[in-house]
Amino acid sequence: MRLTRPRLGLKLRSGTVPGAKAAPGTDGGRTSGGAPGRRPGPGPGLGPVSGPGVGRGWRPALRWGVRARRLAVQGVMAGCVLALLPSAWTHAAAADRLGTTADAPAAEVAVVFGAGLWQGRPTPYLARRLDAAVELYRTGKVKVVLVTGDNSRTGYDEPDAMRTYLTGHGVPDDRIVSDFAGFDSWDSCVRASEIFGVRRAVLVSQGFHIRRAVALCRAAGLEVYGVGVDDVHDATWYYGGAREVFAAGKAAWDAALKPDPHFLGPKERGVSRALATLTE
């Protein structure tokens, strides 16, 4: 008699081991969708989902945000350039027309711009401008000093205070001419030309202001050279330098439109009379 081994009744599936359990979410190595060898994606809330249309809502908004920031930066840069253009103009206009009292060419008139009073006397900044004018007169570089400043209210008289300072330092009174309506740099330049008949002059001011003064007087029709007075670089100096950035904008506006001064008035012969006494 022949003995046979009984069949186990278990049919091994491909890729399985008897007694082993299938991984969660699989069916013996098949995905729930029937694709062999691949796991299904995570369910809702388990991770990012990709597919047609996904993310199309936020991508345009992101691109617009980047574009808006770029435009904002470009706008700020353009504004800075436009703000600095007037300063560039004053520097270009005065590029080869600046120096010290020793460098200044001979001219009949020196124009000294006002710079404020303290208790009725010139401020230290104005005093240094006047000192430079005294040196120009003593060395024969100029023959007449035109002091231009503000006398718009009672008790505040820049030109007279400047005259007193100059005479106290050796400049004869009949060599000094006063402009009482030099309310700003443009007014002083226009009045020097239109009212006092000045055609050629040496301008005296601080370094942070002299470029604008030269540019404005040239725009008013004068042939000028600027003497920039050295001074202590204190808070007032830096304030004046920062202020020039904004003042240059007004200067460019005045040079382009050429408005009348706040007060023009009749012509005055103070400069011509002072010069005439030198030939008598």
Phi, psi and omega in degrees: 000141183253125180266140178241149179279132180291146175287144183280340179079009177249129179251115182287130176273156181297128175084012180239157178242135180304133178089348180276146179264144178288148178295147180304136177086000178239166179229080179064040178092356176256142176285167180296337178271358176093002180273118185292142171080007180234143176267150177288154177294165180295154182281185182302130176084000182264356180165178181294148179242131178245159180157174181303129176090347183284130178085357182289343181282323186265340181296315176300322180295321178295315179298320179294322178297317178296318180295320180295319178295320179297317179296323179295316179297316179296323178295319178296317180297318178296321178297320178296318179297314180297323180293330182270349181301315178300321178296322177297323179295315180296322179294319180292320182293332184251012190305312184252023184231033181231149176180197179262179177298327179289330181278339188298139176284164177291137177210157182287330189231139167251133178252120180250123181273139178295153179215031173095157178238154174230112183055042175082359181243156181301139174296163178305323179295315179293323179300322179290328174296316181293325176300320178295321178295321177300317180295319178299321180289316183296325182274001177080011179290328179227159181248334181226144177246120176261115179261126184235126183197195189260127171222045187277350181219156181295136178088001178228107187222089180297311183301318180293322177295323178291319178299313180301319179296315182295315180295327177291345180247020169100002178272124181300145183298326182281001175257007182244131178239136184252133171249110185272359182237033175274072188285335172208178186297320180296314179301317181297318181292314182295317181292325176301321181280307189280325185264318186258357174070024179284136178243332183218133186203160169257124180266142181234125178197181175286161183301324182287345183250338192295326179297316179294320179298316179297314181299318181290317180293325174296319177296332179276359175101010181264149169265116191225160172227139185253133173254112178269115184282130174291147180205168178293133180276073179262192182299323179295320179299311182292325175297317179297320178296318178293322180296329182298331179300318180279322180296330179296327177297315177295322180298317178297321177297314180296317181295326181282317185265339180050061178290158175292149175299166177301324177219120181264298175076182182283162178291146179239144185255021184299317181291314182295323178293319179297321179288326181295328181292340180287337181263355182281000000 
